[in-house]
């Protein structure tokens, strides 16, 4: 089924989200989600206001949506963030859906009505990249699709003994205790693995890294991903704001953003990842021209190893998949889903076939409610 | 009217929908009273994914196509509403009339 023009029927009504709704939406979120990075209500209110009102891509035609029940209470919400993209050189509008929530007493059709209204909007592309199974089923039942490749994750072990032992320790307190006791030995084994030959040997790659500046990112991205049909539009000055918000996310540690230069000083690409100092670093974005992919990934792995991480992980980008495989990354289908929808089949085709540069920075992954 | 040529009776639709809802959404709550006019949505019986499953069931069991704009509380909000809606659909297009509906799995 494909959503047509919005002909929403009651009970209650859908309408654009307004600033006055913020306290009710926050209260609804506290009901709907257990996890929040912002424990104090006023901080969550301020964050929602910043993300849905004070962002650089304001578009009155793409508002977040609320469901108002028959008694006038906000009982449903779907966050919408407009994002400008370029498709085959021309600007298009993408809309990112996030934070679908419905009050328990309104569950049934309200989530569907919110998604349906969203998908019937004027955007060229709808996407959502931290969707759970319920959202995936709902989205698909409304004619949306899943980008299966973008729903895969990759992991590169850097300290393999510690990393795999840590994964195995999740089976209960006894296993956890055994893992803690074995940590010193595992560390010694990892030091040996980094020094002897083999896939876990760590050596400084050629070239160098330096702090990544948003202005450099914006200026360089067109060259790095130029041949791809679909890419974000960073040249509008919004990237600084976006990276500030991404750095505000603390769930996975500090955001590291590094520019990679090749041996002759040329820009090879960059990487951004969250580093918690010891566990698994989460990659936000890797950008590189095809010829620079190997070098950028090697610098990423080396940097993460130097930072003490046991492994680094990210979402599969189709254009990077071959090099990730060549560098011994392990692929899994365990995380959230990436959902896409467009009436323009050529846009859908570009995403599914790897002709798009759509990283976690383009979806909702960088958000931190 | 001959049920074999004009589609299932409204009471049969309600009974089969009730059996489906009980079997699929209330199997952990066998004591739940489910009257014809009791709300299915927003009452904890059927959530948003349950709606998708219910629509698939109705389409398969009664051999009809349900359009997106027909997925409303008015049509699916209670067993009685489902009975009226499906009965009307079957009689409007005759799709449920020529073949006896499939049994509930």
Interface residues (C-beta under 8 A of the other chain):
Chain A: X1 X2 X3 X4 X7 X9 X10 X11 X102 X104 X105 X106 X107 X108 X109 X110 X111 X112 X116 X134 X137 X138 X141 X142
Chain B: X40 X41 X42 X44 X46 X47 X48 X49 X50 X51 X52 X55 X67 X68 X69 X71 X72 X73 X74 X76 X77
